[in-house]
Amino acid sequence: MEHMPKEQDPNQSEGEEKRWLDGPKRKRKNSQCSVKSMSGYIPSYLEKDEPCVVCGDKATGYHYRCITCEGCKGFFRRTIQKNLHPSYSCKYDGCCIIDKITRNQCQLCRFKKCIEVGMAMDLVLDESKRVAKRRLIEENRERRKKEEIVKTMQNRQEPTSAEWELIRMVTEAHRHTNAQGSHWKQKRKFLPEDIGQSPVAPTSDGDKVDLEAFSEFTKIITPAITRVVDFAKKLPMFSELPCEDQIILLKGCCMEIMSLRAAVRYDPESETLTLSGEMAVKREQLKNGGLGVVSDAIFDLGKSLAQFNLDDTEVALLQAVLLMSSDRTGLTCVEKIETCQETYLLAFEHYINYRKHNIPHFWPKLLMKVTDLRMIGACHASRFLHMKVECPTELFPPLFLEVFEDQEV
């Protein structure tokens, strides 16, 4: 016999497991024939089209010590479980020939045939034993699933020594360019509530811009952009790219990285985001201050990221992945940038394995945040055009214009 089934059908007999070890008690032509082209599962120890020893129909396996079809297996089980055989009778003095056509015409002769060929009554489980066996099978299945999960977790690759060095450099780049670091809650200042609550200048898309709030935001935008640039310059591989590609990558990711840095500083108690590590603002203030619907996207991202409990390294690697996006328009070294991003992604994934988060499917869920941030960047590019029309040019810092002008919408 070629193999032992992993799980026993609850309808099969208790002695069948031992049967796999003992071997069949009736002779068969060739027990090594494996049937591959039949519908349904047929054990490999059966010959092709091997007949049921009771009725001659196509057998499906060993049932109660005999090779039988599903029909005779079920008939025998029901008869014993419900104690029906004392009530069986035959019109022809128990002399009926049982085959797959006549098997349903005489229950007594069919049952007698089952006994004659060797089907064992003592192997039929009553209902309580069947339920207990089914429960045991389910428990074993769940146990194996958990063991597989643990085994998979144990086999997940963690960072190599080279990746650890890359991770260290990216983390340091983030920490040196992230305003206020972990002390942002103590050092933040709340934007006065009367600012950004009374929009005055209508925009062409129906939203309104509070110029006072917009003016406050522009005061912190230049240092925020500068810190993103400094972060990129500290990254391994970025400085090796042509200057033109560096500029394209920075322009493309700047809003995405600034949004991420704000989102991870979402405070559910005050319902604020802290911009540039110093200015805490509410959703309506950021919306009326020029960002419109982009404000909703950043706040929603902040709420969803809160459950991830990201550390500095994970935020840093997420920023590196955003920076090295090879699909930005106008790039020349596309393949090199793609390779860089793959290097960061692999180190990132291995670091996630090392961290062992308790959130199911943590890694793919986190990668989806890259898509969310790319959408925020695209929405801001469109929103920037409205701000240029509605807000006085003198309110725009030069670096703000330089980074966000001429972006694709």
N, C-alpha and C positions, 0 to 999 in steps of 0.2 A: 504494500500500500504506500502511496506517495506522500500523503500528508495527513495531519490531524486537524480538524476544523478548530478555529479559535474559539467559537462560541457554540453552545449546544442549543438547539431549538427546544423551547420549553415543552413542546409536544412530544419530543423524543424521549426514549426511555432513559432511566438513570444508569442502567448498565451499559449503555452504548459507548460511553467514554472508555470503559474497560475493553469494550468490543474492538476499539481501534487498535489496542495493544495485543489482544488475543488473536485477532484475525478471524476470518469467516469460518463458520463450521460447515458450510456447504461448498462443494467444489465448483469453481468457475473456470472458464476457458483461459482468461488472461486478465489479471487484476491490475495491470499496468497501463491499460488503455485509457486515455484521457479524452473525453468527449468535448469538443470545442464548438461545434456548430449546431447545438441544440438550444432551443429557447429555454430560459430559466437556468437555475444552477443545477448542474449534475455533477456529483462527486467524481473525482478522477479514478476511483477504484472500480467504477461501473464500466462495463462494456457498452459500446454504442447500442442503443435500443434494447438493453437488457430488460427482460420482462419481469413483471411482478409475479412472485411465486404463488400468489393467491388467485389472481384473475387474468394474468397474462398481459395486462396493460403495461405501458412504459414505466419502468421503475424509476424512483427518484432517490433512493438511498436505503440505508439500514434503518428499519423502524421496528422496535420491540424484538430485536434479534433476527429479523428477516428482511430480505430485499423486497420491498413492496412499492406500490404506487401511492400517491397522496390519498386517493380515494379509500383504499383498503386500510391505510394507516388511520385515517379519520374515523372510519367505520368501527375499527377495532377499539380505538380509544373511547369513543362515545359509548359503545356497548359496555365496556368495563366500568367507566366512570359513572354511568347512570344505572348500572346493574340491569341491563335490558335482556341479557341472554336467557334468563329463566322464562321470559314471556315469548320467546321466538318459537315458531312452529313451521312445519313443512307440509305441504299438501301431497307430497310424493314420497313420504316415508324416509326423508333425509337422503335422497339419492340424486339430488340435482347436480348437474355439471355447472361449475362456476367459471365464467369467463367475463370479459369486460362488457359483454352485451347482457348476460343474464345475472350479473352479480347483484343487481338491485331488486331482483324478483323473489329471492328467497334469502331472508336474513339468517335463518338457522343454518342452512348449508354453507353460507358464506362464512359465518362465524366458526363452524366446525372446520372448514378449510383453513382458516387462520390458525386454529389450534394445531391442526395436523401438520402444517408446514413449520411449526415451531415458534409462532408469535407468543411472547411471554406476558401473561396477565399481570404478573407481579411487578412488571416494569412500568405499568400505566400509573401515572400520578393522579391523585385526587385533586380537587380544585384548590384546596389550601396549599398543597405541596407545589402545584403548578404556579400559584401566585408567589410563593416563597422562592421558587426557582427563578421566575422571571425577575423578581426583585434582586436576587443575587447576581443574575446576568447583567442587569442594569448597573448595579453597584460596581461590578468588575469593569464594565465598559467605562464608567466615569473615572474609576481609579486609573485605568490605562490612559485615558485622555489627560488626566492631571500629571501622570508620570511623563507623558510625551511633552507636555508644556514645560515641565521642570527641566527635562532633558534638552529641549530646544533653547530654553533660557541659558542653561549652562554652556551650551555649545555656541552661543552667540559671540562673535569675535569682539574683543575690546581693543582699544587703540594700541598700535605698535609704538615702539620707542620714538620713531620718526614722527608719527602722528601726534604723540604727546607733546613733542617739541613744537609742532605746528599749532596745536591747540593752545599751548602756553603763550606763544607769540600773539595769536589772535585775541586771546583773553586780555593780555596786557595792553594791546592796542585799544581795546574797548574801554578798559578801566582808565587809561590815561586821557581819553577823549570824551568821557561820559560825565557831564557836569554834575557835581555834588555827590557822585557815586551812590553809596548806600545810605547817605545821610540826607537824601532829598526831602524826606518828610519833615525833618527838623528845620531845613533851610528854605523850604518853599514859602512863597507869599501868595495869598489868594487875591486874584483880580477883584477889585471892588464890585459888589453885586449890581451897582447902578450902571456899570459899564457893560455894554453888550446886550442889555436887556431891552433897549429901545431903538431898534433899527430905523434908519431914516432914509437911506438912499436905495430905492428899488433897483433891482437888476433885471436884465432882459429875460432871465429864466424864472422870474417870480419871487426869488428870495430877495432879502434886503441886506445891506451892508451897514454896520455901525462903524462909522469912520473913526470914532474914538477908540473902539476896541481894535480895529484894524491897525491903527497907529501904535497901540501897545504891543501888538504881536510883531510888528516890523522891527521893534527895538531888540527883540531877542532872536530874530531870524538869522542875522548875519553871523553871530557867534555859533549858532546851532549848525549852520552850513559849514562853517570853518572847521568845527569839530568832526563832522563827517569826512571832510577832505583829509584831515590829519589822521583819522582812523584808517582810511584807505592807504595812505602813504606808508603807514607802519606795517601793512600786511605783506607777508612773503608773496612773491610772484607778481604783485601789482606793479611794482616799480620797474619790472622787466618788460612791461608792455610799452608800445609806442605812445608818445604823449597824446596824440590824437585819440587813441582808443581809451586812454585814461580819462580824458575829458568826457567822452561819450558815456562811459560807464558811470562816472560821478553824477553827471546830469540826470541819467536815467534812474539812479537808485537813491538820490538825495532825499526826496520826499518820502520814499518808502522807509528808509532807515530812520529819519526823524519821526515818522509816524510810529514805528516800532518802539523807539526809545520813549515816546510819550505813552504808548499803549501799555507798556510794562510798568508804568507808574500811574496806573489807574487806581484810585482809592474808592472802594465801594461805600465807605462811611460818609464821605463828603460828596461822593459822585462827581469827582473831578479828575482831570488829567493834569499832570505837571509837565509843562513845556520847558524844554531846555534845562530841566533840573531846577527851575526857580519859580515859574509862574503857574499856579494852580487855577484852572479854568473849568467852568461848567459847560455842559453840552451846548446850551443856547448861546452862551458867550462866544464859543468858538465858531458856532454856526453863523451868528450874526456878524462876527468879526471878519467874515470873508470866505470861510471855507464851505458854507452851505451844507449840502448833503455829505460832503467829505467828512465833516465833523461827526455825523452819525456813524459812518463806517469806522472811524478811528476809535470812537467810544465803544462800539460793539466789539471791535477787536480787543480792546482793553478788558472788557468783561469776560470774553472767552479765553483770553490768555491767562487770566487769574487762576484758573483751575490747573494750569500746566505747571505753575510754580517754577518757572525757569530760573536758572542761576546765571551768573555773569557770562560764563563760558557758552551756554546755550544761546543767549542773546547775541553774543559776539559772533558765533559761528553762523547764526541766522543772518546777520548783517553781511558776513563775508559771502554767503551764498547769493544774497540779493545783489551785491556789488558785482560779482562775476557772472552776470547774465549775458550769455553769448548771443541772445536774440535782439540786442539793441541795434537800431538802425544805424548803418554807417561804419560799423566795426570792420577792421582789416584782418586782425588776428583772431578770427572766430574760433578756429580749432584749438588754439592755445588757450583762449579764455574758457572754452568748454572744458578742456582738460583741467584747468585750474579749479573750476567750479566742482568738477567730479572729485577732485582731491579733497576739497573742503567738505563735500557731501559725505564722502566715505569716512573721513575723520569724525564728522558730526554724528553719523549713524553709530559708529563704534563707541563714541562718547556716551550716546544715549543708552547703549547696551550696558556700559559701565555704571551709569547712574541708576539703572533698574527702577524706572518709574512704575507706579502701581496702576496707571491709567491704561486700559486695554488699547492696543493699536496706537500707542503714543507716537511712534515715529511717523507713520503715514498721516496722522491727524496734525502733527506739527508741520509737516511739509505742506499741508493744505493752507497753512497760514502764509506761506510764501505767495500762493495765488491770491489770497486776500490782500496782501500788501501790494502786489503788482496792480491789482484793481484800484487800490487807493491812489497809487501813483498816476494811473491813467485818468482817473476822475479828477485829480488835482490839476492835471495838465489842461483839461477842459475848463475847469473852474477858474484857472489863472487868467484865461482870456476874458472872462466876465469881470474879474477884479481890475484888470487893466482898463477896461472901458468905464467902470463905475467909480474907481478911486483915483484921486489926483496923482499924477506921475511922481511928484516930489515926495510922496509918502513911500515909494518903493526904494529900498536900499539897492545900490548898484549890484552887489553880489547876488541879491535875490533875482534881479532882472537877468543877470548874466546866466544864472543856472537854469531858470525856468522859461526863458524866452526860446522860441524856435523848437519847442518840444512837439513831438507828434501827438495829435489828439485822437 
